[in-house]
């Protein structure tokens, strides 16, 4: 009888194990199917942009559309670069991005250090007020910012593209959280040795917070590269146009029908730097953000 019970228990265990394996396989299959479907949905617009950028206008206008070009025309990229004057737009955007990023890093580092290590009256209240500004949509500041820069006579200059967005409360908060992870005993020991705050910041805190600083640098450069509404509003002249509004004007101001494949080629050229940044530097972005969320 005991052998029979033991045999039945073993059989039941085998059935349970088999059901668990089947459930695991089905779950993984459904998960991968979902991920593949979402990946196709995300990737297809980029694929369509690339294949459209090397088609002729006649093939692009065909119905139904072709999923692979019959004739690959790389000349669309040369025409897009010349028609949109991408060289000038790249230089303008790079200048604004580099200068604004460097100045923003200086302000962010000093502000984060003050809120993380220095003691002064009203520090917590001031920091709470800064965080509260993050709840206000940026679009609400557009009119007041425009009136301010217009009164300063900055419109139509690179200054108006750089100065209004040097301070980022999010970046200050991100770096402050990272600074708080550094033991306060190091700061007190440095003060005992006569080290100044700036020297301690430069020699200790910045090297230890380098992943977060790299993340902030990348995100700031990407923000400058993708900026559209503000540059179009305050610096839409040909001399100060950036990539986004310059690319739009290059095709909307042209006479006749827009050559969509050439426009797609221009978009592909502009998207390439951000794509490379994401591919090669994504680990730094994730590492910097994840470290800033943990205090200990």
Secondary structure, DSSP 8 states (H G I E B T S, - for coil): -HHHHHHHHHHHHHHHHHHHHHHHHHHHHHHHHHHHHHHHHHHHHHHHHHHHHTS-HHHHT-SS--SS-SS--THHHHHHHHHTTHHHHHHHHHHHHHHHHHHHHHHHHHHHHHHHH---TTHHHHHHHHHHHTTS-GGGGHHHHHHHHHHTT-TTSSHHHHGGGS--HHHHHHHHHHHHTS-HHHHHHHHHTT--HHHHIIIIIHHHTHHHHHHHHHHHHHHHHH--HHHHHH--STTT--HHHHHHHHHHSSSSS--HHHHHHHHHHHHHHHHHHHHHHHHHHHHHHHHHT---
